Amino acid sequence: MNTNQDCYFRLASFYGAVFLFAKGLELVNIDRTNPSRSQFVFIDTPERESLLQTFNFSKENSPESLIDARKFVTAIKTLKQALYQEKI
């Protein structure tokens, strides 16, 4: 049975979230239910699993893991700003 939760993916890793955001996944919320550990909530896509596999396990300088530096800096700034806002 498909629930509404199946279309979202939650991730507590800041740099994992930055990687997904820079690769084009859509951030829809930041769950601050646990005050000591926020979770980034993305719309789930079929590519998400392979992107996280690449982020976590690819070799240094592999083409799949490379991101334009400006995109990465922009993603970091955007997610940090979203962390300190009340709502996205």
C-alpha positions as CSV (number, residue, x, y, z in Angstrom):
1,M,0.0,0.0,0.0
2,N,1.4,3.4,-1.0
3,T,1.1,6.1,1.7
4,N,1.8,9.8,1.4
5,Q,5.0,9.3,3.4
6,D,6.4,7.1,0.6
7,C,6.8,10.1,-1.6
8,Y,9.2,11.8,0.8
9,F,12.7,11.0,2.0
10,R,14.2,12.2,5.3
11,L,17.9,12.7,5.9
12,A,19.7,14.1,9.0
13,S,23.1,14.4,7.4
14,F,23.7,18.0,6.4
15,Y,26.3,17.3,3.7
16,G,24.2,14.4,2.4
17,A,21.3,16.8,2.1
18,V,23.6,19.4,0.4
19,F,24.7,16.8,-2.1
20,L,21.1,15.8,-2.9
21,F,20.0,19.4,-3.2
22,A,22.9,20.3,-5.5
23,K,22.0,17.3,-7.6
24,G,18.5,18.7,-8.1
25,L,16.3,17.0,-5.5
26,E,13.6,19.2,-4.2
27,L,13.7,20.2,-0.5
28,V,10.1,20.5,0.8
29,N,10.6,20.9,4.6
30,I,13.0,20.7,7.5
31,D,11.6,18.6,10.4
32,R,12.6,20.2,13.6
33,T,10.6,17.9,15.9
34,N,13.8,16.7,17.6
35,P,15.5,20.0,18.7
36,S,18.9,18.4,18.7
37,R,18.8,16.8,15.2
38,S,16.8,18.3,12.3
39,Q,15.9,16.2,9.3
40,F,15.8,17.5,5.7
41,V,12.7,16.3,3.9
42,F,12.9,15.9,0.1
43,I,10.5,14.7,-2.5
44,D,11.7,11.2,-3.2
45,T,12.7,10.2,-6.7
46,P,14.0,7.0,-8.2
47,E,17.5,8.6,-8.5
48,R,17.8,9.3,-4.8
49,E,19.1,5.9,-3.8
50,S,21.9,5.9,-6.5
51,L,22.8,9.5,-5.6
52,L,23.2,8.6,-1.9
53,Q,25.2,5.5,-2.9
54,T,27.5,7.8,-5.0
55,F,27.8,10.3,-2.1
56,N,28.7,7.7,0.5
57,F,30.7,5.2,-1.4
58,S,32.1,6.5,-4.7
59,K,35.8,6.9,-5.2
60,E,37.4,10.3,-4.9
61,N,37.1,12.3,-8.2
62,S,34.6,9.9,-9.7
63,P,32.6,11.8,-12.4
64,E,29.3,10.9,-10.6
65,S,30.3,12.6,-7.4
66,L,31.6,15.8,-8.9
67,I,29.6,19.0,-8.4
68,D,30.3,22.5,-9.7
69,A,31.8,24.4,-6.7
70,R,29.4,27.3,-7.1
71,K,26.4,24.9,-7.0
72,F,27.8,23.3,-3.9
73,V,28.4,26.6,-2.1
74,T,24.9,27.8,-3.1
75,A,23.3,24.6,-1.8
76,I,25.2,25.0,1.5
77,K,24.0,28.6,1.9
78,T,20.5,27.7,1.0
79,L,20.2,24.8,3.4
80,K,21.8,26.7,6.3
81,Q,19.5,29.6,5.7
82,A,16.5,27.2,5.7
83,L,17.7,25.7,9.0
84,Y,17.4,29.0,10.7
85,Q,14.1,30.1,9.1
86,E,10.7,29.2,10.7
87,K,9.4,27.7,7.4
88,I,10.7,26.9,4.0
